Every structure is written in C-alpha cells, then in structure tokens.
Amino acid sequence: MDFDKRKASTLSLINTPPQNYSDKSPKGSLDLPILPLLTLLNSHPSYFTTSSCSGRISILSTPTTTSTPNKKAKGGKWVLISHDPVDPISVVDLLFNPSSGFDEASELVFRFEPLIVAVECRDVESGSKLVSVAVSCGFRESGISSVGKRVIVAIRCSIRLEVPLGGSGGVLVSEEYVRFLVGIANGKMESNRKRTDLFFEKLVSGGFGGGGNGVGSGEGDELECAEAKKIEASFGSLSESREIGDGGSTEVPVNSLSIDQLVVSGEPTERVYLWGHSACEVGNETKKKVLIFGGFGGMGRHARRNDCFLLDPISGKLEDFNTQGRPSPRLGHTSSLIGNLMYIIGGRADPSNILNDVWLLNTENSQWRLLECTGTYFPSRHRHATATVGSKIYVFGGIHNDSIYSSLHVLDTEKLEWSEICMQGERPCPRHSHSMVSYGTNLFIFGGYDGEKALGDLYSFDVLTCLWKKEDMAGRTPYARFSHSMFVYKHFIGIIGGCPVRQHYQDLSLLDLRDCLWKHIRVNSFGKELLVRSSGSVIADDLVMIGGGASCYAFGTKFSEPMKISLRPLACLTDTSAQMLTKQVNYRNEDPQKTKNGFTKSPAIIYEKLSDETSGLKLGNEGMYTNGGHQGVVSHFVLQVEKKYAKLGKDLLKKFGWLDLERRVYSLENGLHICFPVTGQFCALYDNNQHGAHAADIELNDPSLLEKITSKGLLPDVTISAALSYLITCGATKILDEVVRVKKSSSSPLKMMNDSVTLLINEQGFPAELLEQLPTRWERLGDIVLLPSTSFKDPLWETISDKLWPTVAASLGTQRLARQGRVANTGTRDSSLEMLVGDNGWVSHRENGILYSFDATKCMFSWGNLSEKLRMAHLDCMDEVVVDLFAGIGYFVLPFLVRAKAKMLYACEWNPHAVEALRHNLHANSVADRCVVLEGDNRLTAPKGVADRVCLGLLPTSEGSWVTAVRALRSTGGILHVHANVKDSEEVEWSKYVSSSISDISSSEGHQWKVSVEHVERVKWYAPHIRHLVADVRCVQIDR
C-alpha cells in the first residue's frame, strides 16, 4: 500500500462520527487540546498522523506479582488520568482516602508525559522539514526513522516526570509531597502547552496545510544526539540529477571512489559507534594511527563518553588508550595535535553544562592534565571548530545555549594564554557545526548552521595579516551543510558528509588550491554510513572515517561503521595548472591558434571565464612553497613595474580583478619601480619566463600604441590576452612580496585606546607622561571590562572623567567599565571595584555549566579555583549532607549541588552581600530546595553532627574553623577539605600538622577517630613559592 492509500485509510478512521469512533487510548478518542494541530497536519499532502497524545498527568497502579504461574503481570489500571492541569487537593483526597483501597500487591507511580505525535511522511525530505520546525519549538527529542517503506516522525520532548508514590497497598509519601509533585506536573503541562501552541503557529505561518509543501523555517535549535533531524526547510529539493549534472560543475578524470569498511579487532566495534567525538592522527610518518576521544554512543546504554582509543587503519586493531585523570564525558569538543600533545577544548557535558576547559594528553606517556590558561576569557562552547598553525590553536564559532559565536580565539600553547583576535575584512557570520582546517598560514572555514539555515560559504583567514576573506571559487560550490567533515590532502581541501543527508551516495567535494577550483567526485556507498558528526583523518593516502550517525528517539539509533576511502586515485589531479590547461587544449586534437599577441586562445578563453567567477584567493602555482606532506606555507607576490608604466599596470590589474586590494602598493629603488600586490589567479596566469619566450613574437600593430594608452587611459575593449601582453611589453616582473604591507592594518583595542586617549589629553594640554598610566592588559567579568588598579591613578584624570571613561569603554568595545581595587583584607573580603561606566555592578558568569551572579562592586570572584571547583563537582555526593563553612557567592556550594548532586547542603556565610548573591544563585541554578543558608559567623551558626563532608575554602588559612568543622561531622566521621596557602618547601610538614591537629580536636570533642590525609591537591601558585593547597582529611570511627 502506497503513502496516499495509507493516508486515506487512516483519515477515514479519524473522520468517523464520534459516536462510532474508538481508538486504543484510555479514553478511546482524540485529545481535544490538539485537534487543531492534528487537523492541520492531516491537511498537508505529505503528512498524516498515526497516533497522538496532547500530554497527560496520570497515576498508574501496576501489579508486582501475578496469580497465574508462568504468565506476565497485567498492565495495571489507571487511578488518575488527565489531559489538563489537575487540582492538588483532589489528588490528595484520591490517594489518602481510606476508601481508595489500592491492591496490596501493586505499585503506584505518578507521571507527567508531554505531547507526542507520530506522523507518517511522504519522503525523508518532508520528514526532515517537519522535524526542523518541531525542534525549533522545543520538541528537542523529535526524530525521523531510517529510510524504509515508511518514514515516521515522532514529535516529542523530554520534560517528563515519573515518581513512585508507594507500594504494597499504601502511599509512602506525605500529602505535602504529593501537592509538591502536582505543582511540578502542572507547571510542565503549561510548558508543554506553550510549545504545542508555538509549533502550531509556526506551521501556520510557514504556509502549512491546504496543499503547500513548505514548512516554516524554525530556529533549528541544536540537539545533543539527533543531528540528522536538523535539516532546514529552505533547502528545497536536492535530487541526484541536479547534483551530478549541475551546470558549471567541474568533472574530473576520477569517476568515483570506493568506501571500504574497516574490520575492527582488539576491542568491540561498538566502542567506536560514536558521534560528536574528536579524532586526530598520531605517530610518525611510517606508522600513523587515529586517536579518538569522547563523543556520544559506545557499548551498552548510549551516553556521553570520555573513552580514548587508538585505531590502526591498516590492521584495523582498536586499542584502549584510557588512563587515569581523564576529562569528564563530553561531545561537541575538539582535539588538536601539536607534536605529541593532544589538546581537548570545550564541549558539552550535558544540556546544562557547556565547557570551556582545556585538557592536555601527552600521547607518549599517556598522562592527562587540566590546563590553567591565562589571558582573555574564553567563553564556554561546543560545536566549534579548531585548527593549528605552528604552536597556536585557533578556535572559531560554536554555540552556548542560545548564543552562537563569530569570534576567533587563539590559544598559545607555549604560554598557555588565550587571546581574541581583532579581525578585519569580510567576516563570517556566527555559526556552529561548521568545519575549519589550516593550510600554511591560512585558515579555511566552510558551512555550518547559523540558527536558521545551513550555510554553504567558504572563508579564508590569513593568520599573518588577520584578514578574513569570503572566497568565491570557480566551479560548482558544495551544497550548504553542517556537521560535516573537512580535511587536507596534498593541495586539496576535501569536504564530505553532513546535513542534509544524501541517501544513496556521498559527494566528495575538493577545492584545488592551485587553480582555486571546486571539483566533485562521487563516493560509492555500501549503505551503512551516515556521515553526520563523524571524524575524517588522513592517514597516508586514505581518508579514515570514524563514527557519525543520528538518533531517531522513537525508533532507534543509527551509527556508522568505521571505514576508509582511498584517495590515491586523486593523484591524477595533482598536475600543475599549466599542465592541466595544456591537457585541455590537446584534448581537442587541434593546434592552439595564436592571437596577434602571440598567446594561444585556449588558456585566455578559459581564464576569461574564470576571472568573473574567482575571487582571487592569494594562492597560485607560484604563490606557494610546500613544507612537507600536505602543509604549505603561503607566500604573496607583487608585480614590479617601471614608474612610467605604473598607471597602465594598475588599470590592467584592477580591470580584471588581479590587484589585491587588501595589501598596499609601494615603491622600490627610490621610486623607479612600483610594486602592485597581485592575486593568486594572476600568479597562475603570468609567467616571468614569457619575457624571453615571447618577446620576439609580440608586435603591436601601432608602435606608439603603448605610449598612447599610457597617456590617454586603458582601451575599453582590452582582453585578458592583450592585457598580459601589455604587461610583458612593459617589462613587468612578478616577484615575491618580502614584506606584506597590509592596506588597513587591524587596530587592536589597545591601539584604539591609546590613540583616543592621546587625542583627549592633547586637547586638554595634559603632559604626555600620563600615557604611561594606560593599561596594557585588562580582564573581562561577564560584560564588564576590568581595568587594573594601577591604571589612570593621577588626579588629572579625574578632571576629565566625564570624557575619559566613555572614550576608554568605546575603545574596548564594552558598555560597562570598572577599575579593580584590592580585595579588602577583612573577614568578609569585600570588593573595592569601582564602576566607571554603567549603572550597577551586577554581573553573571557561567562556569562549567553553573551560573554565578553577584554585584562585583561588593563581592569578589575567585578566578583561580577552577580546577578545584571541577574536582568537587566530579565527586559523588548523591547520598551526602555537606557543610560549606565559607560559602561566599556559592563557589563550591553550587558544584556540590548542581554537579555532585549533594542530598543537602548547609551554607555558612557572614558577608551580607555574598549571602544575597548566594540566595540568587541557588534559585537561578534550581537547587534552592536542597540548601540551607546560615548567615553569620560559622562558629555560631554551623550545624553539628550532620555532615558527611565539610568544605573549608578560606585563604590564607581556615584553621580558625577547624573545631567547627569537626563538630559539624557525624559521630561516625567524614571528610574535611582543608584549604590553605603553604610554602612549597613546607607541604609535607603542613600535611602532618593538619592531620595531627584534626586528630587532637576530634579527641577533645570526645570522638575516637582515625584521622589521615588521603590526598593533597595543588590548586595554583598563590605567590612566589606559595601554593594554594587542599588537604582531603578522612576521619573514620575506630571500633571499640
């Protein structure tokens, strides 16, 4: 039965009169709240609904045993079911009424289940469009099944709730708790309704229903494990005939490449059933392997992973490369290899925990290390892209919640310092799920997702000049996509896979960097690959593809098998541009006809066409030196012309787009010669050797023609061939641009501030010595730029403060500006930060997925304890009660509650400003119900005998509260985390002192405990030879 027949049959059942209609749902009919939505979906020619539920609150009683041996228990019965919010009092009466009479051998479960609609679609494309809209409206677990006889989409989300209420005939929770659960469920029902209404509105606004094929383009909100679903509705139809036979496509001598499945040994293949992982090539030139880290999937229950594997693409052997101290599980991160060191940057640990940490793996000794990087603040992100040039790692784009980035950050791995590059030129728009590679000193970015649609643009970035350029190469541009793979092989940049998904084949797009031309090759499919969020690594002449896939939440998950594609057939494409042109001429079996200027027509005709299509990427067959393997070092060229021919040379270069407008024209030999910067396209056309080879053949009809056009201007009908011959006749020579002179140098914020303030003090007649007080570095706290306390200290600055501070703020690109002061050396450690521009000092900072908000003018923020916060967050405190004696704004309180899942936490703090921020942060992170805030001196307010764990995070020492900490522990003991600043030469003695002191205190408090220091964590250098240490002290009761 085809789609139309199935749809007609289903709709005939749905349209049955109500008195005769019945389905398998508990109430036997369609849910009224979503009837308009179902009607709208069924009115579209490409969809019809097969099952649905608008969302419900229910209580189900299920039997735990069966009276009949060898038979399964029955499904149970509904105690309550409602598709609308429910009354808490009614639910309490239902559960606690003595006449309810629940079965003794049954379990009661309270549930909220959100909307779910199953829709059969005419084809994969229409299914993808529907999923895209659903996802953008918050139904983030919507998915599409694998291609088969039927294409089913499940529209759903994860805001469900399931809580056991009791068993064995009784309710085991309190009435208050039931009312609490009902309140949560009603809130989820309201959220479900808003998402459903938004979904309906977007379908209507997108022309849905009534026979249109379009679906309104949604926001394309990102998903953790369902990438193949996010196909933007605006793509339109992408048929095979269009892709292969598209006009302007450059055919190549290679008909197709084949995919070979890798047979994995050593470890189960399922361990590399992943997506969103990272991979890089390690080893020497003779023996390279693929190093794989993280991702989603793996054996057993699919989850985020932090496993590390080595795969030999020749033998297929998969080795476990796991060691102690690994990063937390994640996906959407990146890995970059510099020497034998692999750097892991960012990623997503879970939907609320987006990372910005940097981890280092020494591949020789298998040691992991969390790096503490200085410099510019690097925001948390995932689905970004990285590429290396020398010892630096460049990071572009990515996403964090609703923020999509367009910034370019660079990590100097030698200094471990972040910086954000001030960029010039044609900058890419914000995007995520794109790809980036390096080639010499250029970065290339392709594709991605901007929040509304997939992108198909190509940008280059010169790391020497800090200039972006949008490239418009000759040939057919690859189709727009995201979550694809990008690689470098010899002088090619390759792109493969991504969304939208190609069902029956893969299209490998190659950018030939010699002639700036796109070429396309079909890769034969064996039907098992889904190259979405996969990794591509070039090992020798093979492209090794690991992982990739998509999740269809209602119908299963699909992963790609490991595979490799031989790139060796591309060797026939490695001829130089001149050789390729010669081959094209000879292919016609005719003699190249000479023009009157001595050039064959074919190259000129070919490049006449290309000149209108090529942007002039500064790469040509003479514009590049190769430095081993496929990495090149890009060099720039200039055309040196005698001064008397400078006007003609410039006009010719500008006419055909050969003048590189991003570099400056300059003179040599005291002005006798003028040097014009030229593009890579011109370099491919112009050969200095033509001076000797064609000098005798070049005869202008009018001997004085050159002088005439030099004085009167360029002839309007000059051709490329004629232009090249004019330049040769002028004696123009292409030479290497030894010093690249950028026309518009990138102005750094520091230079902009210096220039602006210099102008200001000159207007006021102030001494130039004041400029020595301008800061050379500053920090960012949220959206506030913090100037150092030593800047602008002269009293003269205050006389022009109304002009000075707005000027500085504008130079640094901020709306709020502040100057740091010393943290007050008091027990409350108040901030003395001074706001210079902006109304208030409240700022928000997200770290490891935790939101910290506080008034920076009243509270300090601890930047240097990131690793210790992470360490506490990774503890398992599920069943523990924790006491934090120095809570502050929640530095360790929030990691304990949000990440370590502490059962209950008592937070002691005596700074009222910090208490205000702490209470705010507890609510902002939805953990206020598990925390008791105790304001005041902890020696008076701290609880006694309740804690499994006590945190003493005060510097330079917390010794004044050690007695309080011991009293807070349970009588059976527990763990103390004791912070202090200690001389590096006294660490051992300090550890012994802590152990003996805690032992003495416990004895004086009447405890018989064995006290030992299990571990000493070195957090950071606090000052020269002074370390911030944390001693983990375990107290265990001694059996009497």
GIBELRA-V158718 format. One record per residue. RES is the residue in one small letter. SS is DSSP state (A for helix, B for strand, O for the rest). PSI is psi in degrees with one decimal (* if undefined). Layout:
RES SS PSI
RES SS PSI
//
This chain:
m O 128.2
d O 178.0
f A -47.7
d A -37.1
k A -41.1
r A -39.5
k A -44.6
a A -40.5
s A -44.1
t A -43.9
l A -31.7
s A -34.3
l A -44.3
i A -35.7
n O 7.2
t O 139.5
p O 143.7
p O -37.0
q O -19.8
n O -4.8
y O 140.9
s O 140.3
d O -170.1
k O 3.5
s O 162.0
p O -36.3
k O -7.8
g O 16.3
s O 168.7
l O 150.1
d O 125.9
l A -38.8
p A -23.3
i A 13.9
l A -43.5
p A -38.7
l A -45.5
l A -39.7
t A -41.4
l A -45.8
l A -42.2
n A -17.2
s O -12.3
h O 137.3
p O -14.1
s O 3.5
y B 153.2
f B 149.8
t B 141.9
t B -24.8
s B 159.3
s B 158.2
c B 132.2
s O -10.1
g O 140.4
r B 153.3
i B 130.4
s B 159.6
i B 124.3
l B 132.6
s B 116.3
t B 133.9
p B 143.4
t O -17.4
t O 167.8
t O 142.2
s O -18.8
t O 120.0
p O 151.8
n O 17.2
k O 147.2
k O 154.4
a O 149.8
k O 168.2
g O -9.5
g O -171.4
k B 155.2
w B 122.8
v B -35.0
l B 138.8
i B 128.4
s B 138.0
h O 13.4
d O 166.5
p O 149.3
v O 159.2
d O 122.0
p A -38.6
i A -40.1
s A -38.6
v A -41.1
v A -44.6
d A -39.2
l A -41.1
l A -38.0
f A 4.3
n O 125.4
p A -24.4
s A -1.7
s A -43.5
g O 57.5
f O 149.7
d O 140.4
e O -35.0
a O 55.4
s B 160.8
e B 140.0
l B 129.0
v B 126.8
f B 132.1
r B 147.9
f B 130.1
e B 126.3
p O -179.2
l O 139.1
i B 129.2
v B 126.4
a B 126.2
v B 126.0
e B 135.7
c B 153.4
r O -37.6
d O 176.3
v A -38.4
e A -46.6
s A -34.7
g A -41.2
s A -39.7
k A -43.5
l A -42.4
v A -40.4
s A -43.3
v A -42.3
a A -44.6
v A -41.7
s A -17.4
c O 6.8
g O -5.4
f O 75.2
r O -9.3
e O 15.1
s O 147.2
g B 166.5
i B 140.6
s O 166.4
s O 157.1
v O 126.5
g O -151.7
k O -30.6
r O 142.3
v B 112.4
i B 134.1
v B 133.2
a B 120.2
i B 115.7
r B 168.7
c O -178.1
s O 16.4
i O 47.5
r O 170.1
l B 132.7
e B 116.3
v B 125.6
p B 137.9
l B -23.1
g B -174.8
g B 175.5
s O 38.6
g O 5.7
g B 154.9
v B 125.9
l O 8.0
v O 166.7
s O 164.6
e A -39.7
e A -40.7
y A -36.6
v A -44.7
r A -37.9
f A -44.8
l A -42.6
v A -39.6
g A -42.9
i A -45.7
a A -40.7
n A -37.3
g A -40.9
k A -35.8
m A -38.9
e A -42.9
s A -39.8
n A -40.9
r A -41.7
k A -40.9
r A -40.3
t A -44.0
d A -41.5
l A -40.0
f A -45.1
f A -45.2
e A -40.0
k A -35.6
l A -43.4
v A -46.9
s A -22.0
g O 12.0
g O 25.3
f O 148.5
g O 159.5
g O 10.0
g O -5.9
g O 156.5
n O -8.3
g O 153.7
v O 133.4
g O 136.9
s O 125.3
g O -170.0
e O -12.6
g O 43.3
d O 135.4
e O 152.0
l O 154.0
e O -44.7
c O 28.1
a O 50.8
e A -37.0
a A -13.4
k A -20.8
k O 63.2
i O 121.3
e O 139.2
a A -23.1
s A 1.7
f A -37.2
g O -170.9
s O 132.3
l O 86.9
s O 163.3
e A -41.0
s A -36.2
r A -42.5
e A -39.2
i A -34.1
g A 19.9
d O 135.5
g O 142.0
g O -6.4
s O 140.7
t O 110.8
e O 151.3
v O 160.6
p O -21.9
v O 120.4
n O -45.1
s B 163.0
l B 152.2
s B 151.2
i B 129.5
d B 128.1
q B 134.6
l O 126.5
v O 111.1
v O 137.5
s B 169.8
g O -56.4
e O 156.0
p O 139.5
t A -31.5
e A -19.2
r A -21.7
v A 22.6
y O 89.8
l B 160.1
w B 161.4
g O 15.7
h O -172.6
s B 156.5
a B 145.9
c B 162.3
e B 130.7
v B 161.0
g B -175.6
n O -179.3
e O -29.6
t O -22.6
k O 94.8
k B 147.7
k B 168.0
v B 124.3
l B 119.1
i B 136.6
f B 139.4
g O -155.2
g O 179.6
f B 136.0
g B -131.0
g O -177.1
m O 155.4
g O -138.9
r O 125.4
h O 133.0
a B 172.3
r B 142.0
r B 158.5
n O 31.0
d O 154.1
c B 130.9
f B 153.4
l B 128.2
l B 124.4
d O 110.2
p O -14.1
i O -53.1
s O -19.6
g O 6.1
k B 128.8
l B 122.4
e B 138.5
d B 123.2
f O 25.2
n O 137.9
t O 172.3
q O 155.1
g O 25.4
r O 159.5
p O 165.8
s O 156.7
p O 143.2
r B 165.9
l B 167.5
g O 15.3
h O -175.7
t B 154.6
s B 139.3
s B 135.5
l B 126.5
i B 110.6
g O -124.7
n O 19.4
l B 127.6
m B 129.2
y B 123.8
i B 127.4
i B 125.5
g B -151.8
g B -173.7
r B 118.4
a B -33.8
d B 173.4
p O -25.7
s O 3.2
n B 88.6
i B 136.2
l B 155.7
n B 18.7
d B 160.6
v B 123.1
w B 147.8
l B 130.9
l B 118.3
n B 110.0
t O -10.2
e O -42.5
n O 4.8
s O 34.7
q B 128.1
w B 150.2
r B 132.3
l B 123.9
l B 141.6
e O 104.7
c O 142.3
t B -169.0
g B -151.8
t O 143.5
y O 131.8
f O 110.9
p O 149.9
s O 146.4
r O 162.4
h B 171.7
r O 31.8
h O -175.6
a B 146.5
t B 155.9
a B 151.1
t B 142.0
v B 111.7
g O -127.5
s O 14.3
k B 143.3
i B 121.7
y B 133.8
v B 125.1
f B 139.9
g O -157.9
g O 178.4
i B 145.2
h B 107.9
n O -118.0
d O 2.1
s B 122.4
i B 130.9
y O 150.5
s O 14.0
s O 155.2
l B 113.8
h B 153.7
v B 134.5
l B 116.7
d B 107.1
t O -14.6
e O -40.3
k O -10.3
l O 54.4
e B 129.0
w B 146.5
s B 149.7
e B 130.1
i O 129.4
c O 113.1
m O 150.5
q B 166.7
g B -159.8
e O 95.8
r O 144.8
p O 152.2
c O 163.9
p O 142.2
r O 162.2
h B 171.2
s O 30.5
h O -171.3
s B 154.2
m B 137.0
v B 162.7
s B 144.3
y B 104.6
g O -125.4
t O 19.2
n B 142.4
l B 142.8
f B 130.1
i B 134.5
f B 140.2
g B -156.9
g B -172.3
y B 127.2
d O 11.2
g O -16.9
e O -32.1
k O 160.7
a B 152.3
l B 149.0
g B 29.8
d B 156.3
l B 128.5
y B 149.3
s B 150.9
f B 123.0
d B 115.0
v O -15.2
l O -41.7
t O -8.5
c O 40.5
l B 129.8
w B 151.4
k B 129.9
k B 121.3
e B 137.5
d O 82.4
m O 160.9
a B 159.4
g O 172.8
r O 125.3
t O 141.1
p O 149.9
y O 151.2
a O 140.4
r B 170.3
f B 166.2
s O 39.2
h O -177.2
s B 146.7
m B 138.1
f B 166.6
v B 129.4
y B 115.9
k O -120.7
h O 21.3
f B 144.8
i B 124.5
g B 146.4
i B 132.5
i B 147.3
g O -163.0
g O -177.4
c B 138.7
p O 156.8
v O 136.1
r O 127.4
q O -36.0
h O -4.5
y B 167.9
q B 140.7
d B 109.8
l B 116.3
s B 132.8
l B 129.1
l B 113.3
d B 111.9
l O -7.4
r O -44.2
d O 11.8
c O 52.6
l B 131.8
w B 138.6
k B 152.4
h B 136.9
i B 136.2
r B 137.0
v B 117.4
n B 136.1
s O 147.7
f O 13.4
g O 0.1
k O 0.0
e O 144.1
l O 88.7
l O 66.6
v O 122.4
r O 33.8
s O 178.9
s B 143.8
g B 122.5
s B 132.0
v B 115.8
i B 110.9
a O -117.3
d O 20.3
d B 141.4
l B 113.1
v B 117.0
m B 124.0
i B 131.5
g O -161.0
g O 157.9
g B -166.7
a B 157.5
s B 125.1
c B 98.2
y O -35.1
a O -19.2
f O 10.6
g B 174.5
t B 139.8
k B 130.7
f B 150.8
s O 146.9
e O 150.9
p O 142.0
m B 166.5
k B 147.9
i B 123.4
s B 124.1
l O 1.0
r A -37.0
p A -17.5
l A -5.7
a A -29.5
c A -8.6
l A 8.2
t O 12.1
d O 161.2
t O 165.8
s A -41.3
a A -40.9
q A -39.4
m A -39.8
l A -40.6
t A -42.0
k A -39.9
q A -36.0
v A -47.8
n A -26.6
y A -28.4
r O -6.0
n O 41.7
e O 153.8
d O 133.7
p O 123.3
q O 134.8
k B 141.8
t O 175.3
k O -16.3
n O 6.2
g O 9.0
f O 144.0
t B 148.3
k A -37.5
s A -51.8
p A -39.8
a A -41.9
i A -43.4
i A -47.7
y A -21.1
e A -40.3
k A -42.2
l A -29.2
s O -26.4
d O -12.8
e O -21.1
t O 134.4
s O -14.8
g O 47.5
l O 135.5
k O 55.7
l O 133.0
g O 178.2
n O -10.9
e O -1.6
g O 23.2
m B 136.2
y B 138.8
t B 134.7
n O 59.1
g O 143.8
g O -135.8
h O 5.1
q O 130.6
g B 162.3
v B 110.9
v B 132.7
s O 151.3
h O 152.2
f B 156.9
v B 157.2
l B 115.5
q B 122.7
v B 142.7
e B 148.2
k A -35.5
k A -18.9
y A 10.8
a A -42.1
k A -44.9
l A -46.0
g A -44.1
k A -43.0
d A -40.4
l A -45.1
l A -40.0
k A -36.7
k A -41.1
f O 13.1
g O 23.4
w O -10.9
l B 122.0
d O 104.2
l O -5.5
e O -6.9
r B 157.9
r O 148.3
v O 139.8
y B 168.4
s B 158.9
l B 160.7
e O 51.7
n O 35.1
g O 3.6
l O -30.5
h B 144.6
i B 135.0
c B 118.4
f B 124.9
p B 133.2
v B 159.7
t O 168.2
g A -32.4
q A -42.9
f A -38.9
c A -35.1
a A -26.1
l A -36.7
y O 123.4
d O 121.2
n O -28.0
n O -17.8
q A -17.3
h A -45.3
g A -36.3
a A -31.9
h A 2.8
a O -39.1
a O -22.5
d O -17.6
i O 107.2
e O 116.1
l O 139.3
n O -38.8
d O 113.3
p O -27.8
s O 10.0
l A -42.7
l A -43.5
e A -36.9
k A -47.9
i A -24.2
t A -37.7
s A -31.6
k A -8.9
g O 169.5
l O 137.3
l O 136.2
p O -25.3
d O 22.4
v O 139.4
t O 172.4
i A -44.4
s A -43.7
a A -39.5
a A -43.8
l A -39.5
s A -37.0
y A -45.3
l A -40.3
i A -41.8
t A -33.1
c O -8.7
g O 20.2
a O 137.2
t B 133.4
k B 122.5
i B 161.2
l B 133.4
d O 95.9
e O -37.4
v O 109.4
v O 115.9
r O 103.1
v B 131.9
k O -45.7
k O 94.2
s O 145.8
s O 124.7
s O 117.4
s O 157.6
p A -36.1
l A -45.4
k A -39.7
m A -40.7
m A -44.3
n A -45.5
d A -44.4
s A -43.7
v A -35.4
t A -45.1
l A -38.7
l A -45.5
i A -27.2
n A -38.2
e A -33.3
q A -9.8
g O 24.8
f O 155.3
p O 145.4
a A -19.7
e A -20.7
l A -26.3
l A -17.9
e A -16.5
q A 2.3
l O 137.3
p O 147.8
t O -13.3
r O 155.0
w B 170.2
e B 162.7
r B 132.4
l B 102.1
g O -123.9
d O 11.7
i B 130.0
v B 126.9
l B 116.0
l B 148.3
p O 156.1
s O -20.7
t O -4.2
s O 147.9
f O 46.8
k O -17.9
d O 139.1
p A -23.8
l A -31.2
w A -35.3
e A -26.1
t A -18.2
i O 26.4
s A -32.1
d A -25.5
k A -33.2
l A -53.4
w A -41.6
p A -34.4
t A -45.9
v A -42.8
a A -43.4
a A -38.9
s A -35.7
l O 2.3
g O 44.3
t O 154.5
q O -15.0
r B 131.2
l B 139.7
a B 160.9
r B 132.6
q O 151.4
g O 173.2
r O 139.7
v O 130.4
a O 133.3
n O 61.7
t O 173.4
g O -30.2
t O -8.6
r O 55.7
d B 150.0
s O 145.6
s O 28.9
l O 138.7
e B 119.3
m B 127.9
l B -38.5
v B 128.6
g O 154.5
d O -39.3
n O 173.5
g O 8.9
w B 130.4
v B 151.7
s B 138.8
h B 126.2
r B 130.6
e B 121.9
n O 36.5
g O 7.1
i B 133.9
l B 123.0
y B 124.3
s B 142.9
f B 164.9
d B 107.8
a O -17.4
t O -9.6
k O -23.3
c B 145.2
m O 159.3
f O 133.0
s O 104.8
w O -31.4
g O -0.6
n O 22.7
l A -46.5
s A -36.0
e A -36.3
k A -41.4
l A -41.1
r A -43.7
m A -36.6
a A -28.7
h O -2.7
l O 157.0
d O 99.1
c O 26.3
m O -41.3
d O 22.4
e O 150.9
v B 128.2
v B 142.3
v B 125.6
d B 112.4
l O -16.7
f O 74.4
a O -32.9
g O -137.9
i O 2.4
g O 25.5
y O -48.5
f O -21.5
v A -49.8
l A -43.4
p A -38.9
f A -42.8
l A -46.5
v A -46.2
r A -45.5
a O -8.8
k O 41.3
a O 140.1
k O -41.9
m B 146.6
l B 135.0
y B 120.3
a B 116.1
c B 130.9
e B 136.9
w O -2.3
n O 113.9
p A -32.7
h A -39.8
a A -37.2
v A -42.0
e A -46.0
a A -38.5
l A -47.6
r A -41.6
h A -44.3
n A -33.2
l A -42.2
h A -40.3
a A -30.3
n O 9.0
s O 41.4
v O 13.2
a A -26.2
d A -11.7
r A 19.3
c B 135.4
v B 118.9
v B 124.5
l B 103.4
e B 133.7
g O -173.5
d O 123.8
n A -21.9
r A -17.1
l A -30.8
t A -19.1
a O 142.3
p O 163.9
k O 138.3
g O 27.8
v O -19.3
a B 141.0
d O -20.5
r B 138.6
v B 132.4
c B 128.7
l B 73.5
g O 60.4
l O 134.8
l O 150.3
p O -13.5
t B 149.2
s O 15.6
e A -29.8
g A -15.2
s A 16.0
w A -38.8
v A -43.5
t A -40.3
a A -43.5
v A -41.4
r A -27.3
a A -24.4
l B 155.7
r B 164.7
s O -22.7
t O -2.5
g B -160.0
g B -155.9
i B 136.9
l B 135.0
h B 101.2
v B 117.6
h B 148.5
a B 157.8
n B 127.1
v B 141.6
k B 140.3
d A -22.6
s A -5.1
e A 18.7
e A -44.5
v A -45.7
e A -38.9
w A -41.5
s A -43.9
k A -38.7
y A -42.7
v A -46.0
s A -48.1
s A -36.6
s A -45.3
i A -35.8
s A -44.9
d A -42.4
i A -42.6
s A -37.1
s A -42.6
s A -23.4
e O 4.7
g O 14.2
h O 147.2
q O 86.9
w B 146.8
k B 119.0
v B 129.1
s B 148.2
v B 108.6
e B -33.3
h B 144.6
v B 116.8
e B 125.6
r B 106.3
v B -51.5
k B 167.5
w B 124.1
y B -34.9
a B 171.3
p O 122.6
h O 12.9
i B 121.9
r B 144.7
h B 115.0
l B 153.1
v B 121.8
a B 125.3
d B 106.0
v B 120.1
r B 131.1
c B 119.1
v B 132.9
q B 135.9
i O 127.2
d O 131.2
r O *
//
